[in-house]
Structures are given as structure tokens and as C-alpha cells.
């Protein structure tokens, strides 16, 4: 397992400490969870941008009812 050191000022440290305590997690877990949430958000944004670019090439959309009918629901 690797270890990472993060420098922050006292206000940042205090905010992290308060957040971790309020959520009943360690400061390490709070930082780790926040990082991976940010990473997931970035992945979602990139996937959306790619899908939207494809949609703009051939802008065809279907209603929920049309999709359900196609799926036999």
C-alpha cells in the first residue's frame, strides 16, 4: 500500500476534520472518497460528451413510451 502526504493550511485541515467527524469517517477515508467521487464524475462527463457528440451527428430521440414498447414493456 502506498502513502500520500497532503499539505493544507489550517483552515483546510479544520474543514476536512469537521467533515470527517460529521460523517463518522477518518480524514483519510474522507479524502479518498472525495477523490474517487471526483474521478467518477469526470468519467461520467467524458462519457456524456462522447454520447452527445454521437447524438449531434444523427439527432434522433425516442420517448420513454417508445423505448418501453420496443423492449416489450
N, C-alpha and C positions, 0 to 999 in steps of 0.2 A: 504494500500500500504506500502511496506517495503522500507527502505532506506539503501543504502550501501555506505560505505566510502572507498575510494581507495587512498592509499598512492603512490605518484610518485615523482621522483625528478624533478627539474625544467626543464630539457631537455625533459623529457617525457610529462610533463604538457604543455610545449610550443608546442610540436609536436601535441598533442591532440587538443590544442586550434587552431592551424593553420589548422588542418584537418577539424575541425568542422566549422570554419569560411569559408573555401574554399568550403565546401559542404552545407553551409547555414543551418546548424542544430546546436542544442545545444550540449554541450560537453556530457551531459547525454545521448542524443539520439545517438551520435556517438559511445559511449562506449557500449550502449545497443545493437545497430545494429551490431556492430563488434562481440559481444559475441554470439548473436543468429546466425550470419553467420558462426562463428566457430563451433557452436553446429550442425548446419545443415550439414556442411562439414564433421564433424565427423560421423554423422548418415549415410551420403552417402558413406563414406569409409567403414563403417561396413557392409552396405548393399551390396556393391561391393564385399568385402571379402567373404561374405556368398555366394553370387551368383557365384563367381569364384570358390569357393571350390566345389559347386554343379556341375559346369561345368566340373571341373577336374575329377570328379567321372565318368562322361559319356560325353566326349568331342565331342558333336555333335553341329554343327553350320549350320545356314541357311543364304543364301544370301538375300538381300533385295527383290530381284525379287521373290524368293521362298516364302517369308513371304507374299508379296503382292498377289501372286497367291492364296495362302492358304486363305487369307482374302477376296478374290474375287475382288481385286482392279485392 
